[in-house]
């Protein structure tokens, strides 16, 4: 989905890798990567909006909030573009799973789909 979107069942599927969010994991260069990923998601959402798709789902590898669960600019961007569902992964282990955003948050259905969280079962994305 590099700077673009795909359509499935009249829903625009947008996304990017995302990046770590939160001070605990901060390293040199993180802000540059996070900014790049933010712009990629913004371009994807912009193209979907220009294509006339009202319903948009976002797929990220990294969660839209991380470690401290601070709300990130990724969530603000999804709210701005009216995203209805966000699927993300990367979080592993019961502590991370427990502290993740999973369910409705700011009118976005946030779904953690890490393999170990799902006990290695597939997650069915429905429209």
N, CA and C atoms as a LAMMPS dump frame, in Angstrom:
ITEM: TIMESTEP
0
ITEM: NUMBER OF ATOMS
381
ITEM: BOX BOUNDS ff ff ff
-5.0000000000000000e+02 5.0000000000000000e+02
-5.0000000000000000e+02 5.0000000000000000e+02
-5.0000000000000000e+02 5.0000000000000000e+02
ITEM: ATOMS id mol type element x y z
1 1 1 N 0.825 -1.195 0
2 1 2 C 0 0 0
3 1 3 C 0.865 1.252 0
4 2 1 N 2.032 1.153 -0.49
5 2 2 C 3 2.252 -0.451
6 2 3 C 2.407 3.53 -1.052
7 3 1 N 2.028 4.484 -0.195
8 3 2 C 1.496 5.791 -0.602
9 3 3 C 0.235 5.686 -1.455
10 4 1 N -0.523 4.619 -1.281
11 4 2 C -1.681 4.395 -2.117
12 4 3 C -2.751 3.699 -1.293
13 5 1 N -3.789 3.206 -1.934
14 5 2 C -4.828 2.447 -1.256
15 5 3 C -5.379 1.41 -2.227
16 6 1 N -6.074 0.442 -1.683
17 6 2 C -6.741 -0.575 -2.469
18 6 3 C -8.202 -0.607 -2.053
19 7 1 N -9.042 -1.131 -2.909
20 7 2 C -10.467 -1.182 -2.623
21 7 3 C -10.886 -2.641 -2.477
22 8 1 N -11.638 -2.898 -1.417
23 8 2 C -12.244 -4.204 -1.209
24 8 3 C -13.667 -3.997 -0.711
25 9 1 N -14.619 -4.536 -1.423
26 9 2 C -16.024 -4.45 -1.029
27 9 3 C -16.445 -2.999 -0.766
28 10 1 N -16.003 -2.11 -1.634
29 10 2 C -16.3 -0.672 -1.586
30 10 3 C -15.73 0.045 -0.357
31 11 1 N -14.697 -0.537 0.258
32 11 2 C -13.997 0.073 1.382
33 11 3 C -12.566 0.35 0.949
34 12 1 N -12.085 1.55 1.246
35 12 2 C -10.696 1.897 0.931
36 12 3 C -9.785 1.331 2.015
37 13 1 N -8.826 0.504 1.599
38 13 2 C -7.849 -0.069 2.517
39 13 3 C -6.57 0.749 2.407
40 14 1 N -6.227 1.423 3.478
41 14 2 C -5.076 2.32 3.508
42 14 3 C -4.081 1.805 4.546
43 15 1 N -2.85 2.26 4.456
44 15 2 C -1.922 1.843 5.492
45 15 3 C -0.484 2.182 5.216
46 16 1 N 0.314 1.878 6.206
47 16 2 C 1.759 2.033 6.156
48 16 3 C 2.338 1.234 7.308
49 17 1 N 3.637 1.217 7.417
50 17 2 C 4.284 0.473 8.499
51 17 3 C 4.045 1.126 9.849
52 18 1 N 4.039 2.459 9.907
53 18 2 C 4.001 3.142 11.2
54 18 3 C 5.365 3.063 11.855
55 19 1 N 5.435 3.41 13.133
56 19 2 C 6.705 3.329 13.856
57 19 3 C 6.456 3.419 15.335
58 20 1 N 7.495 3.162 16.12
59 20 2 C 7.399 3.259 17.574
60 20 3 C 6.869 4.622 17.981
61 21 1 N 6.075 4.623 19.03
62 21 2 C 5.595 5.88 19.587
63 21 3 C 5.756 5.811 21.09
64 22 1 N 6.386 6.804 21.669
65 22 2 C 6.608 6.832 23.107
66 22 3 C 8.079 6.975 23.423
67 23 1 N 8.366 7.599 24.527
68 23 2 C 9.74 7.949 24.867
69 23 3 C 10.587 6.765 25.289
70 24 1 N 9.988 5.703 25.822
71 24 2 C 10.755 4.594 26.354
72 24 3 C 11.587 3.897 25.273
73 25 1 N 11.088 3.817 24.079
74 25 2 C 11.793 3.132 22.995
75 25 3 C 12.466 4.098 22.031
76 26 1 N 12.503 5.368 22.376
77 26 2 C 13.01 6.384 21.454
78 26 3 C 14.504 6.208 21.195
79 27 1 N 14.854 6.27 19.92
80 27 2 C 16.252 6.175 19.495
81 27 3 C 16.512 7.268 18.47
82 28 1 N 17.79 7.557 18.23
83 28 2 C 18.13 8.523 17.189
84 28 3 C 17.539 8.06 15.867
85 29 1 N 16.914 8.968 15.158
86 29 2 C 16.35 8.656 13.863
87 29 3 C 14.887 8.261 13.909
88 30 1 N 14.352 7.968 15.106
89 30 2 C 12.947 7.555 15.203
90 30 3 C 11.998 8.629 14.687
91 31 1 N 12.253 9.87 15.016
92 31 2 C 11.339 10.941 14.603
93 31 3 C 11.292 11.062 13.08
94 32 1 N 12.442 10.886 12.431
95 32 2 C 12.491 10.943 10.969
96 32 3 C 11.658 9.819 10.353
97 33 1 N 11.791 8.62 10.892
98 33 2 C 11.033 7.48 10.374
99 33 3 C 9.549 7.668 10.656
100 34 1 N 9.214 8.084 11.879
101 34 2 C 7.815 8.293 12.241
102 34 3 C 7.179 9.351 11.339
103 35 1 N 7.895 10.425 11.066
104 35 2 C 7.383 11.472 10.173
105 35 3 C 7.164 10.955 8.764
106 36 1 N 8.083 10.151 8.273
107 36 2 C 7.953 9.566 6.933
108 36 3 C 6.725 8.665 6.868
109 37 1 N 6.544 7.832 7.871
110 37 2 C 5.402 6.917 7.903
111 37 3 C 4.08 7.667 8.035
112 38 1 N 4.089 8.759 8.797
113 38 2 C 2.896 9.601 8.926
114 38 3 C 2.509 10.167 7.56
115 39 1 N 3.488 10.67 6.826
116 39 2 C 3.22 11.229 5.494
117 39 3 C 2.715 10.153 4.535
118 40 1 N 3.245 8.959 4.641
119 40 2 C 2.784 7.864 3.779
120 40 3 C 1.317 7.537 4.061
121 41 1 N 0.946 7.498 5.341
122 41 2 C -0.446 7.234 5.68
123 41 3 C -1.335 8.38 5.218
124 42 1 N -0.852 9.59 5.381
125 42 2 C -1.624 10.758 4.943
126 42 3 C -1.872 10.708 3.433
127 43 1 N -0.854 10.354 2.663
128 43 2 C -1.027 10.242 1.207
129 43 3 C -2.021 9.146 0.851
130 44 1 N -1.947 8.031 1.534
131 44 2 C -2.867 6.928 1.297
132 44 3 C -4.305 7.353 1.577
133 45 1 N -4.533 8.017 2.702
134 45 2 C -5.874 8.476 3.069
135 45 3 C -6.374 9.571 2.131
136 46 1 N -5.467 10.436 1.719
137 46 2 C -5.836 11.516 0.795
138 46 3 C -6.303 10.945 -0.545
139 47 1 N -5.574 9.959 -1.056
140 47 2 C -5.955 9.347 -2.331
141 47 3 C -7.298 8.62 -2.215
142 48 1 N -7.535 7.983 -1.092
143 48 2 C -8.82 7.306 -0.885
144 48 3 C -9.954 8.319 -0.834
145 49 1 N -9.734 9.426 -0.157
146 49 2 C -10.762 10.472 -0.09
147 49 3 C -11.008 11.06 -1.469
148 50 1 N -9.933 11.341 -2.208
149 50 2 C -10.072 11.888 -3.569
150 50 3 C -10.788 10.898 -4.492
151 51 1 N -10.656 9.602 -4.195
152 51 2 C -11.322 8.579 -4.994
153 51 3 C -12.791 8.425 -4.641
154 52 1 N -13.24 9.183 -3.646
155 52 2 C -14.653 9.169 -3.287
156 52 3 C -15.052 8.084 -2.304
157 53 1 N -14.073 7.465 -1.663
158 53 2 C -14.399 6.394 -0.719
159 53 3 C -14.612 6.972 0.672
160 54 1 N -15.822 6.823 1.173
161 54 2 C -16.152 7.346 2.495
162 54 3 C -15.681 6.438 3.61
163 55 1 N -15.836 5.123 3.404
164 55 2 C -15.414 4.192 4.442
165 55 3 C -13.966 3.799 4.205
166 56 1 N -13.142 3.994 5.262
167 56 2 C -11.716 3.723 5.15
168 56 3 C -11.247 2.879 6.335
169 57 1 N -10.445 1.854 6.024
170 57 2 C -9.793 1.043 7.043
171 57 3 C -8.296 1.315 6.934
172 58 1 N -7.618 1.333 8.075
173 58 2 C -6.171 1.524 8.1
174 58 3 C -5.505 0.273 8.655
175 59 1 N -4.413 -0.126 8.002
176 59 2 C -3.6 -1.257 8.435
177 59 3 C -2.198 -0.732 8.75
178 60 1 N -1.719 -1.02 9.954
179 60 2 C -0.396 -0.619 10.404
180 60 3 C 0.329 -1.839 10.959
181 61 1 N 1.635 -1.855 10.831
182 61 2 C 2.395 -2.896 11.52
183 61 3 C 2.547 -2.502 12.99
184 62 1 N 3.033 -1.302 13.232
185 62 2 C 3.211 -0.808 14.598
186 62 3 C 1.908 -0.2 15.103
187 63 1 N 1.654 -0.264 16.403
188 63 2 C 0.418 0.31 16.938
189 63 3 C 0.394 1.824 16.792
190 64 1 N -0.792 2.408 16.716
191 64 2 C -0.895 3.866 16.591
192 64 3 C -0.561 4.589 17.899
193 65 1 N -0.419 3.85 18.982
194 65 2 C 0.078 4.368 20.266
195 65 3 C 0.981 3.273 20.819
196 66 1 N 1.981 3.66 21.589
197 66 2 C 2.958 2.66 22.019
198 66 3 C 3.398 2.916 23.447
199 67 1 N 3.814 1.956 24.145
200 67 2 C 4.276 1.836 25.521
201 67 3 C 3.49 2.677 26.532
202 68 1 N 3.501 3.964 26.443
203 68 2 C 2.771 4.785 27.415
204 68 3 C 1.326 4.985 27
205 69 1 N 0.95 4.468 25.846
206 69 2 C -0.389 4.602 25.276
207 69 3 C -0.798 6.051 25.073
208 70 1 N 0.203 6.895 24.869
209 70 2 C -0.109 8.27 24.495
210 70 3 C -0.751 8.241 23.113
211 71 1 N -1.714 9.105 22.913
212 71 2 C -2.324 9.2 21.597
213 71 3 C -1.319 9.832 20.648
214 72 1 N -1.21 9.265 19.48
215 72 2 C -0.219 9.746 18.516
216 72 3 C -0.874 10.535 17.402
217 73 1 N -0.034 11.154 16.611
218 73 2 C -0.517 11.877 15.439
219 73 3 C -1.183 10.941 14.434
220 74 1 N -0.871 9.65 14.48
221 74 2 C -1.522 8.681 13.598
222 74 3 C -3.018 8.59 13.918
223 75 1 N -3.362 8.568 15.191
224 75 2 C -4.771 8.512 15.58
225 75 3 C -5.478 9.802 15.193
226 76 1 N -4.829 10.932 15.426
227 76 2 C -5.417 12.215 15.023
228 76 3 C -5.683 12.249 13.524
229 77 1 N -4.748 11.732 12.743
230 77 2 C -4.897 11.701 11.288
231 77 3 C -6.063 10.799 10.881
232 78 1 N -6.177 9.651 11.516
233 78 2 C -7.278 8.749 11.192
234 78 3 C -8.622 9.396 11.528
235 79 1 N -8.687 10.124 12.62
236 79 2 C -9.921 10.849 12.979
237 79 3 C -10.245 11.909 11.931
238 80 1 N -9.223 12.632 11.498
239 80 2 C -9.408 13.693 10.495
240 80 3 C -9.998 13.15 9.196
241 81 1 N -9.584 11.936 8.801
242 81 2 C -10.031 11.356 7.534
243 81 3 C -11.221 10.401 7.699
244 82 1 N -11.757 10.306 8.894
245 82 2 C -12.947 9.492 9.107
246 82 3 C -12.73 7.997 9.013
247 83 1 N -11.573 7.532 9.416
248 83 2 C -11.282 6.099 9.406
249 83 3 C -12.211 5.404 10.397
250 84 1 N -12.793 4.275 9.982
251 84 2 C -13.723 3.563 10.858
252 84 3 C -13.085 2.362 11.558
253 85 1 N -12.044 1.769 10.949
254 85 2 C -11.369 0.632 11.578
255 85 3 C -9.865 0.756 11.383
256 86 1 N -9.127 0.317 12.406
257 86 2 C -7.664 0.285 12.33
258 86 3 C -7.191 -1.065 12.853
259 87 1 N -6.377 -1.729 12.056
260 87 2 C -5.814 -3.022 12.411
261 87 3 C -4.302 -2.838 12.558
262 88 1 N -3.761 -3.369 13.648
263 88 2 C -2.321 -3.228 13.871
264 88 3 C -1.788 -4.452 14.6
265 89 1 N -0.484 -4.566 14.624
266 89 2 C 0.155 -5.736 15.227
267 89 3 C 1.357 -5.288 16.054
268 90 1 N 2.431 -6.004 15.945
269 90 2 C 3.733 -5.775 16.543
270 90 3 C 3.787 -6.023 18.046
271 91 1 N 2.713 -5.841 18.766
272 91 2 C 2.748 -6.031 20.214
273 91 3 C 2.75 -7.516 20.549
274 92 1 N 3.671 -7.916 21.43
275 92 2 C 3.804 -9.317 21.798
276 92 3 C 3.877 -9.446 23.317
277 93 1 N 3.278 -10.464 23.84
278 93 2 C 3.305 -10.728 25.269
279 93 3 C 2.091 -10.156 25.976
280 94 1 N 1.737 -10.779 27.088
281 94 2 C 0.499 -10.419 27.782
282 94 3 C 0.497 -8.986 28.309
283 95 1 N 1.655 -8.466 28.747
284 95 2 C 1.688 -7.086 29.239
285 95 3 C 1.327 -6.11 28.118
286 96 1 N 1.957 -6.271 26.972
287 96 2 C 1.679 -5.384 25.829
288 96 3 C 0.241 -5.557 25.354
289 97 1 N -0.233 -6.773 25.32
290 97 2 C -1.615 -7.019 24.896
291 97 3 C -2.598 -6.338 25.83
292 98 1 N -2.365 -6.477 27.135
293 98 2 C -3.266 -5.895 28.133
294 98 3 C -3.325 -4.376 28.027
295 99 1 N -2.193 -3.761 27.701
296 99 2 C -2.107 -2.304 27.656
297 99 3 C -2.328 -1.72 26.258
298 100 1 N -2.805 -2.526 25.334
299 100 2 C -3.049 -2.03 23.978
300 100 3 C -4.439 -1.421 23.878
301 101 1 N -4.634 -0.639 22.83
302 101 2 C -5.96 -0.126 22.523
303 101 3 C -6.643 -1.181 21.661
304 102 1 N -7.72 -1.748 22.164
305 102 2 C -8.42 -2.798 21.444
306 102 3 C -9.913 -2.589 21.647
307 103 1 N -10.602 -2.193 20.601
308 103 2 C -12.02 -1.844 20.693
309 103 3 C -12.217 -0.413 20.231
310 104 1 N -13.356 0.154 20.531
311 104 2 C -13.675 1.51 20.071
312 104 3 C -12.847 2.557 20.815
313 105 1 N -12.238 3.43 20.041
314 105 2 C -11.473 4.549 20.589
315 105 3 C -11.609 5.709 19.617
316 106 1 N -12.163 6.814 20.078
317 106 2 C -12.375 8 19.239
318 106 3 C -13.115 7.649 17.945
319 107 1 N -14.158 6.861 18.046
320 107 2 C -14.987 6.437 16.915
321 107 3 C -14.263 5.563 15.899
322 108 1 N -13.136 4.993 16.294
323 108 2 C -12.388 4.07 15.435
324 108 3 C -12.369 2.707 16.124
325 109 1 N -12.741 1.667 15.404
326 109 2 C -12.659 0.311 15.93
327 109 3 C -11.217 -0.155 15.796
328 110 1 N -10.477 -0.139 16.911
329 110 2 C -9.054 -0.492 16.925
330 110 3 C -8.928 -1.985 17.22
331 111 1 N -8.211 -2.71 16.36
332 111 2 C -8.065 -4.149 16.532
333 111 3 C -6.602 -4.57 16.52
334 112 1 N -6.163 -5.131 17.64
335 112 2 C -4.834 -5.721 17.725
336 112 3 C -4.9 -7.099 17.083
337 113 1 N -4.085 -7.326 16.062
338 113 2 C -4.124 -8.595 15.337
339 113 3 C -2.768 -9.306 15.329
340 114 1 N -1.958 -9.083 16.38
341 114 2 C -0.69 -9.809 16.501
342 114 3 C -0.979 -11.303 16.583
343 115 1 N -0.141 -12.087 15.949
344 115 2 C -0.376 -13.531 15.882
345 115 3 C -0.515 -14.155 17.267
346 116 1 N 0.377 -13.824 18.193
347 116 2 C 0.288 -14.452 19.509
348 116 3 C -0.935 -13.967 20.288
349 117 1 N -1.385 -12.751 20.051
350 117 2 C -2.607 -12.252 20.694
351 117 3 C -3.819 -13.057 20.223
352 118 1 N -3.802 -13.451 18.96
353 118 2 C -4.914 -14.21 18.371
354 118 3 C -4.713 -15.72 18.484
355 119 1 N -3.72 -16.134 19.285
356 119 2 C -3.391 -17.556 19.415
357 119 3 C -3.145 -18.197 18.048
358 120 1 N -2.568 -17.417 17.148
359 120 2 C -2.19 -17.856 15.809
360 120 3 C -3.38 -18.282 14.951
361 121 1 N -4.546 -17.735 15.263
362 121 2 C -5.731 -17.909 14.431
363 121 3 C -5.848 -16.711 13.512
364 122 1 N -6.448 -16.881 12.369
365 122 2 C -6.676 -15.778 11.446
366 122 3 C -7.742 -14.842 12.003
367 123 1 N -7.602 -13.576 11.689
368 123 2 C -8.616 -12.586 12.045
369 123 3 C -9.376 -12.235 10.778
370 124 1 N -10.679 -12.393 10.782
371 124 2 C -11.484 -12.098 9.607
372 124 3 C -11.882 -10.627 9.61
373 125 1 N -11.454 -9.924 8.591
374 125 2 C -11.81 -8.523 8.422
375 125 3 C -13.131 -8.485 7.681
376 126 1 N -14.133 -7.877 8.29
377 126 2 C -15.446 -7.789 7.665
378 126 3 C -15.784 -6.327 7.389
379 127 1 N -16.629 -6.116 6.404
380 127 2 C -17.053 -4.759 6.077
381 127 3 C -18.484 -4.531 6.526
